[in-house]
Amino acid sequence: MIRKEMIAMLLAGGQGSRLGVLTSSIAKPAVTFGGKYRIIDFPLSNCINSGVDTVGVLTQYQPLRLNTHIGIGIPWDLDRNVGGVSVLPPYEKSTNSEWYTGTANAIYQNLKYMEQFNPEYVLILGGDHIYKMDYEVMLDFHKANKADITMATIPVPMEEAHRFGIVITDDTRRIVDFEEKPKNPRSNLASMGIYIFTWKVLREALLALSDQPGCDFGKHIIPYCHKRGDRVFAYEFNGYWKDVGTLSSYWESNMELIDLIPEFNLYEEFWKVYTKADVIPPQYIAADAVVERSIIGEGAEIYGEVHNSIIGPGVVISEGAVIRDSIIMKGTEIGHDTKVNKAIIAENCVIGWECELGIGEEVPNEWKPDIYDGGLVTIGENSIIPNRVRVGKNVAISGGTTIDDYPHGLLESGQNIIKVGDGR
């Protein structure tokens, strides 16, 4: 029988509803990041950099882009005869067809996949965080403590601890209590949603709780194991880690890449971030173009001005256009003399000429104020914005809009135009 010391199970099925129109047609881990990458590239690169060569990627919501991106795992050196990367969507069983209903339920439905490798340890990962982490160091910690379960944790500011699942530990780092989003936290060690399980402990817990509706690691599996006396330890991680689950945090973490000394460095030789690279021509920057403190993707054509922005591959910035503090994803075209300020524009959009995006006062979004905030303009993929329109702040646009959608040529702050699907 094949035996792997540690295999990874990467949960990549999330819809990412807090990213609004950015994820109306793709899964959150497939959203682009830093110009050329997708969010899932970071945990996959961590795996190969940590010597973990067997990864099951569990997909569910809108998986097509993710499946195409991962393929057989060549960019991450995960195209192996034994192990490698496997995409694991929900499938029809002989008795019933069942969607994944929780993080642990998704793992439970893939017991047969894990059993074929007979691992000593199983690493559980989320597909929606930006970080670099050596899982081998965490495994050494797990072994040294003879742990049954090790949870990766990160210190957060005490005033923000109420937003996280918090762990309480003793002097040996053994976890003695959990608090899910506590009002008055007793610790600032937040769970990162990364776990190492000793295989037999994980398997027994998954089977014991297989009938639990929406079975989840944080809510069900970990408390169950803790209650029965399993040794659960907290591994403290002190590197860069960003949950890019909201539009504001997604925008901020992209902008941090272009800091003079970036806190998260994409250019380190010893810890590379791998991705599927399209075969496209080099970038072109015209003689009178202006580019200041920005990341410009391959195949981009810059004829106007770009300041403090992330420009994806194949983007065209026309003459007279000025882009500031924005993320513009692959294949989008910006018309001449258009001004874009603090926007996130998804893939393959067409923005007309002489438009102004991100103008006026900040007003709470009338539809989803908790999603469309931070003064951002958010435009979903394949959207069209007609010529000479003005767009305010905290707005969402999705679909092929026409001039008739903009009263007096204006979309005021806090308003939305959703032409395809429901934008959720």
C-alpha positions as CSV (number, residue, x, y, z in Angstrom):
1,M,0.0,0.0,0.0
2,I,1.1,3.6,-0.7
3,R,2.0,5.4,2.4
4,K,2.4,9.2,2.7
5,E,3.6,10.8,5.9
6,M,1.3,13.8,5.5
7,I,-1.3,14.7,2.9
8,A,-3.1,18.0,2.5
9,M,-6.8,18.6,2.1
10,L,-7.5,22.1,0.7
11,L,-11.0,23.4,1.2
12,A,-11.7,25.5,-1.9
13,G,-15.5,25.3,-2.3
14,G,-16.5,28.6,-0.8
15,Q,-18.7,31.1,-2.5
16,G,-17.1,34.1,-0.9
17,S,-20.3,36.0,-0.7
18,R,-18.6,38.9,1.1
19,L,-16.7,39.6,-2.1
20,G,-20.0,40.6,-3.7
21,V,-20.0,40.7,-7.5
22,L,-16.4,39.5,-7.7
23,T,-17.5,36.0,-6.9
24,S,-21.0,35.9,-8.6
25,S,-19.6,33.5,-11.2
26,I,-16.3,32.2,-9.7
27,A,-15.3,30.6,-6.4
28,K,-13.4,32.8,-4.0
29,P,-10.1,30.8,-4.2
30,A,-10.1,31.5,-8.0
31,V,-10.2,35.3,-7.7
32,T,-7.0,36.9,-9.0
33,F,-4.5,38.5,-6.5
34,G,-1.5,40.6,-7.1
35,G,-2.0,40.9,-10.8
36,K,-1.0,37.4,-12.0
37,Y,-1.9,35.0,-9.2
38,R,-5.1,33.5,-7.9
39,I,-5.8,33.2,-4.2
40,I,-5.5,29.4,-4.2
41,D,-1.9,29.7,-5.5
42,F,-0.7,30.7,-2.0
43,P,-1.7,27.5,0.0
44,L,-0.7,25.3,-3.0
45,S,2.7,27.0,-3.2
46,N,3.1,26.6,0.6
47,C,2.4,22.8,0.2
48,I,5.1,22.2,-2.4
49,N,7.6,24.6,-0.6
50,S,6.9,22.5,2.6
51,G,7.5,19.2,0.9
52,V,3.8,18.2,0.9
53,D,3.3,16.5,-2.5
54,T,-0.2,15.1,-2.2
55,V,-3.0,17.6,-2.1
56,G,-6.8,17.0,-2.5
57,V,-8.6,20.2,-3.6
58,L,-12.2,20.1,-2.5
59,T,-14.3,22.3,-4.9
60,Q,-18.1,23.0,-5.0
61,Y,-19.3,26.5,-5.9
62,Q,-18.6,27.6,-9.5
63,P,-15.6,25.3,-9.9
64,L,-14.8,25.7,-13.6
65,R,-12.2,28.4,-13.4
66,L,-10.5,26.7,-10.4
67,N,-10.4,23.3,-12.2
68,T,-8.9,24.9,-15.3
69,H,-6.4,26.8,-13.3
70,I,-5.2,23.8,-11.3
71,G,-5.3,21.3,-14.2
72,I,-2.9,18.4,-13.3
73,G,-0.8,20.6,-11.0
74,I,2.2,21.3,-13.3
75,P,3.0,24.9,-12.1
76,W,3.3,23.6,-8.5
77,D,5.3,20.5,-9.5
78,L,2.3,18.5,-8.3
79,D,1.9,16.4,-11.5
80,R,2.9,13.1,-9.8
81,N,2.2,9.5,-10.6
82,V,1.7,8.8,-6.9
83,G,-0.1,11.6,-5.0
84,G,0.1,15.0,-6.7
85,V,-3.0,17.3,-6.9
86,S,-6.5,15.9,-7.2
87,V,-9.6,18.1,-7.7
88,L,-12.4,16.6,-5.5
89,P,-15.9,17.9,-6.3
90,P,-19.0,16.5,-4.6
91,Y,-20.2,13.4,-6.6
92,E,-23.3,11.2,-6.8
93,K,-23.1,8.2,-4.5
94,S,-25.1,5.0,-5.1
95,T,-27.7,6.0,-2.5
96,N,-27.8,9.7,-2.7
97,S,-26.2,12.8,-4.2
98,E,-25.0,15.2,-1.5
99,W,-23.4,18.7,-1.6
100,Y,-20.7,19.4,1.0
101,T,-22.6,20.9,3.9
102,G,-19.7,21.9,6.2
103,T,-15.9,21.9,6.2
104,A,-15.7,18.5,8.0
105,N,-18.5,17.0,6.0
106,A,-16.5,17.8,2.9
107,I,-13.5,15.9,4.3
108,Y,-15.7,13.0,5.5
109,Q,-17.1,12.6,1.9
110,N,-13.5,12.1,0.7
111,L,-12.5,9.4,3.3
112,K,-11.7,6.9,0.5
113,Y,-9.4,9.4,-1.2
114,M,-7.4,9.8,2.1
115,E,-7.5,6.1,2.9
116,Q,-5.6,5.2,-0.3
117,F,-2.5,7.0,1.0
118,N,-2.8,5.7,4.5
119,P,-1.2,8.9,5.9
120,E,0.2,9.4,9.3
121,Y,-1.0,13.0,9.4
122,V,-3.6,15.0,7.5
123,L,-3.2,18.8,7.0
124,I,-6.5,20.7,6.6
125,L,-6.2,24.0,4.8
126,G,-8.6,26.8,3.6
127,G,-8.3,28.2,0.1
128,D,-8.9,31.8,0.8
129,H,-5.9,33.3,2.8
130,I,-2.8,35.0,1.6
131,Y,0.3,33.9,3.6
132,K,3.6,31.9,3.4
133,M,3.9,29.1,5.9
134,D,6.2,26.1,6.3
135,Y,3.9,23.3,7.2
136,E,6.9,21.1,8.0
137,V,7.7,23.3,11.0
138,M,4.1,23.0,12.2
139,L,4.4,19.2,11.8
140,D,7.6,19.1,13.8
141,F,5.7,21.0,16.6
142,H,2.9,18.4,16.4
143,K,5.3,15.5,16.7
144,A,7.3,17.1,19.5
145,N,4.1,17.5,21.6
146,K,2.7,14.1,20.7
147,A,-0.4,16.0,19.7
148,D,-3.5,14.4,18.3
149,I,-4.5,17.8,16.7
150,T,-2.5,20.9,16.2
151,M,-4.2,24.2,15.3
152,A,-2.3,27.0,13.7
153,T,-3.0,30.2,15.5
154,I,-1.9,33.8,15.1
155,P,-1.8,36.6,17.7
156,V,-4.3,39.4,16.8
157,P,-4.8,42.8,18.5
158,M,-6.9,42.2,21.6
159,E,-9.5,44.8,20.4
160,E,-10.1,42.6,17.2
161,A,-10.1,39.2,19.0
162,H,-14.0,39.2,19.1
163,R,-14.0,38.7,15.3
164,F,-12.2,35.3,15.5
165,G,-12.4,31.9,17.0
166,I,-10.1,32.3,20.0
167,V,-8.1,29.5,21.8
168,I,-7.0,29.5,25.5
169,T,-3.8,27.6,26.2
170,D,-1.8,26.4,29.2
171,D,2.0,26.9,29.7
172,T,2.7,24.0,27.4
173,R,0.6,25.4,24.5
174,R,-2.0,22.7,25.0
175,I,-5.5,24.1,24.3
176,V,-7.7,24.1,27.4
177,D,-10.7,26.1,26.0
178,F,-12.2,27.6,22.8
179,E,-14.3,30.8,22.4
180,E,-16.1,31.4,19.1
181,K,-16.2,35.2,18.4
182,P,-16.3,36.0,22.2
183,K,-17.6,39.4,23.4
184,N,-15.0,39.5,26.1
185,P,-12.0,37.5,24.9
186,R,-9.6,35.9,27.4
187,S,-6.8,35.5,24.8
188,N,-5.7,37.0,21.5
189,L,-4.6,33.7,19.9
190,A,-6.9,33.4,16.8
191,S,-7.5,30.1,14.9
192,M,-6.2,30.3,11.3
193,G,-8.4,27.5,10.1
194,I,-5.3,25.3,9.5
195,Y,-5.1,22.0,11.3
196,I,-2.8,19.0,11.5
197,F,-4.6,15.8,12.6
198,T,-3.1,12.5,13.4
199,W,-4.9,10.3,10.8
200,K,-6.6,7.8,13.1
201,V,-7.9,10.6,15.3
202,L,-9.4,12.5,12.3
203,R,-10.9,9.3,10.8
204,E,-12.6,8.3,14.1
205,A,-14.0,11.8,14.7
206,L,-15.3,12.1,11.1
207,L,-17.1,8.7,11.4
208,A,-18.5,9.5,14.8
209,L,-20.0,12.8,13.7
210,S,-20.9,11.7,10.1
211,D,-24.7,12.4,10.9
212,Q,-24.0,15.9,12.3
213,P,-25.8,18.4,9.9
214,G,-23.3,20.9,8.5
215,C,-20.4,19.2,10.3
216,D,-17.6,21.8,10.7
217,F,-14.1,21.6,12.2
218,G,-14.3,24.6,14.4
219,K,-17.8,24.0,15.7
220,H,-18.0,20.2,15.9
221,I,-14.8,18.1,15.3
222,I,-12.3,20.1,17.5
223,P,-14.7,20.4,20.5
224,Y,-15.7,16.7,20.1
225,C,-12.0,15.6,20.2
226,H,-11.2,18.1,23.0
227,K,-14.0,16.8,25.1
228,R,-13.0,13.2,24.8
229,G,-9.4,14.1,26.0
230,D,-7.4,14.2,22.8
231,R,-4.2,16.2,23.0
232,V,-5.0,19.5,21.1
233,F,-2.2,22.1,20.8
234,A,-1.8,25.6,19.4
235,Y,1.0,26.3,17.0
236,E,1.8,30.0,17.0
237,F,2.5,31.6,13.6
238,N,4.0,35.0,13.5
239,G,4.3,35.7,9.8
240,Y,2.0,37.7,7.4
241,W,-1.5,36.2,7.1
242,K,-4.4,38.0,5.6
243,D,-8.0,36.8,5.3
244,V,-9.1,38.4,2.0
245,G,-12.7,37.6,2.6
246,T,-14.1,41.2,2.3
247,L,-13.7,43.7,-0.5
248,S,-11.8,46.1,1.9
249,S,-9.3,43.5,3.1
250,Y,-8.9,42.2,-0.5
251,W,-8.2,45.8,-1.7
252,E,-5.8,46.5,1.2
253,S,-3.7,43.4,0.9
254,N,-3.3,44.0,-2.8
255,M,-2.2,47.6,-2.1
256,E,0.3,46.3,0.5
257,L,2.2,44.5,-2.3
258,I,3.3,47.8,-3.8
259,D,4.5,49.4,-0.5
260,L,8.1,50.5,-0.7
261,I,9.1,47.6,1.6
262,P,6.2,45.2,1.2
263,E,5.2,43.3,4.3
264,F,4.3,40.4,2.0
265,N,7.0,39.9,-0.6
266,L,6.2,38.2,-3.9
267,Y,9.8,38.3,-5.0
268,E,11.6,36.0,-2.5
269,E,13.8,33.5,-4.2
270,F,13.6,30.9,-1.4
271,W,9.8,30.8,-1.1
272,K,8.4,31.1,-4.6
273,V,4.7,31.6,-5.3
274,Y,3.8,29.4,-8.3
275,T,0.9,29.9,-10.7
276,K,-0.4,28.8,-14.1
277,A,1.2,31.2,-16.5
278,D,-0.6,32.0,-19.8
279,V,1.6,32.4,-22.9
280,I,1.1,36.1,-23.6
281,P,3.4,38.8,-25.0
282,P,5.4,41.2,-22.8
283,Q,3.9,44.4,-21.4
284,Y,4.1,47.6,-23.4
285,I,4.4,51.1,-21.8
286,A,4.1,53.9,-24.3
287,A,6.7,56.8,-24.4
288,D,4.4,59.3,-22.8
289,A,2.7,56.9,-20.4
290,V,3.2,57.4,-16.6
291,V,3.6,54.5,-14.2
292,E,4.2,55.1,-10.6
293,R,4.6,52.5,-7.8
294,S,2.5,49.8,-9.5
295,I,2.5,46.2,-10.5
296,I,1.9,45.8,-14.3
297,G,1.0,42.3,-15.6
298,E,2.4,40.7,-18.8
299,G,0.7,41.7,-22.0
300,A,-0.7,44.9,-20.5
301,E,-0.6,48.0,-22.7
302,I,-0.3,51.3,-20.9
303,Y,-0.8,54.6,-22.8
304,G,-2.2,56.7,-20.0
305,E,-1.3,57.1,-16.3
306,V,-1.2,54.4,-13.6
307,H,-0.6,55.4,-9.9
308,N,-0.4,53.0,-7.0
309,S,-2.3,50.3,-8.7
310,I,-2.3,46.6,-9.6
311,I,-2.8,46.0,-13.3
312,G,-3.4,42.4,-14.5
313,P,-2.3,40.7,-17.7
314,G,-3.6,41.9,-21.0
315,V,-5.2,45.1,-19.6
316,V,-5.3,48.1,-21.9
317,I,-5.1,51.6,-20.3
318,S,-5.9,54.0,-23.2
319,E,-4.4,57.5,-23.8
320,G,-5.5,60.2,-21.3
321,A,-6.9,57.6,-18.8
322,V,-5.7,58.0,-15.2
323,I,-5.9,55.0,-12.8
324,R,-5.3,55.6,-9.0
325,D,-5.3,53.2,-6.1
326,S,-7.1,50.5,-8.1
327,I,-7.1,46.8,-9.0
328,I,-7.8,46.1,-12.6
329,M,-7.9,42.4,-13.5
330,K,-6.9,40.5,-16.6
331,G,-8.2,41.5,-20.1
332,T,-10.1,44.6,-19.0
333,E,-10.0,47.7,-21.3
334,I,-10.2,51.3,-20.0
335,G,-11.3,53.9,-22.5
336,H,-9.5,57.1,-23.3
337,D,-9.6,60.0,-20.8
338,T,-11.4,57.9,-18.2
339,K,-10.5,58.5,-14.5
340,V,-10.6,55.5,-12.2
341,N,-10.1,56.1,-8.4
342,K,-10.1,53.4,-5.8
343,A,-11.9,50.7,-7.8
344,I,-11.8,46.9,-8.1
345,I,-12.6,46.0,-11.7
346,A,-12.8,42.2,-12.4
347,E,-11.7,40.3,-15.5
348,N,-12.7,41.1,-19.1
349,C,-14.6,44.4,-18.5
350,V,-14.9,47.2,-20.9
351,I,-15.0,50.7,-19.4
352,G,-16.0,53.4,-21.9
353,W,-14.2,56.7,-22.6
354,E,-14.4,59.9,-20.7
355,C,-15.9,58.1,-17.6
356,E,-15.2,59.0,-14.0
357,L,-15.3,56.2,-11.4
358,G,-15.1,56.8,-7.7
359,I,-16.4,60.4,-7.4
360,G,-18.3,62.4,-4.7
361,E,-19.0,61.7,-1.1
362,E,-19.1,58.3,0.6
363,V,-22.6,57.1,1.3
364,P,-23.5,53.6,2.7
365,N,-24.5,51.1,0.0
366,E,-28.3,50.9,-0.1
367,W,-28.3,47.2,-0.9
368,K,-25.5,45.6,1.0
369,P,-23.7,48.2,3.2
370,D,-21.6,45.6,5.0
371,I,-20.2,44.4,1.7
372,Y,-19.8,47.4,-0.6
373,D,-17.9,49.8,1.7
374,G,-14.5,51.5,2.1
375,G,-15.3,54.0,-0.6
376,L,-14.7,51.3,-3.3
377,V,-16.2,51.0,-6.8
378,T,-16.6,47.2,-7.4
379,I,-17.3,46.0,-11.0
380,G,-18.0,42.3,-11.7
381,E,-16.4,40.4,-14.6
382,N,-17.5,40.8,-18.2
383,S,-19.2,44.1,-17.3
384,I,-19.6,46.9,-19.8
385,I,-19.8,50.6,-18.7
386,P,-20.9,53.0,-21.4
387,N,-19.0,56.2,-22.4
388,R,-19.2,59.4,-20.4
389,V,-20.8,58.1,-17.2
390,R,-19.9,59.1,-13.7
391,V,-19.9,56.6,-10.8
392,G,-19.9,57.3,-7.1
393,K,-18.4,55.4,-4.2
394,N,-19.5,52.3,-2.3
395,V,-21.2,51.0,-5.5
396,A,-21.5,47.7,-7.3
397,I,-22.0,47.2,-11.1
398,S,-22.4,43.9,-12.8
399,G,-23.3,43.0,-16.4
400,G,-23.6,44.8,-19.7
401,T,-25.0,48.2,-18.7
402,T,-26.2,50.9,-21.1
403,I,-26.5,54.7,-20.8
404,D,-30.2,54.2,-19.9
405,D,-29.1,52.6,-16.6
406,Y,-27.5,55.9,-15.5
407,P,-30.0,58.7,-14.9
408,H,-28.4,61.9,-16.1
409,G,-25.2,59.8,-16.8
410,L,-24.6,59.2,-13.1
411,L,-24.7,56.3,-10.7
412,E,-24.7,58.0,-7.3
413,S,-22.7,56.8,-4.3
414,G,-24.3,53.9,-2.5
415,Q,-26.3,52.7,-5.5
416,N,-26.0,49.6,-7.7
417,I,-26.6,48.2,-11.2
418,I,-26.8,44.4,-11.3
419,K,-27.8,43.2,-14.8
420,V,-26.8,39.5,-14.6
421,G,-27.8,36.9,-12.0
422,D,-28.3,38.5,-8.6
423,G,-24.7,39.6,-7.8
424,R,-24.6,37.7,-4.5
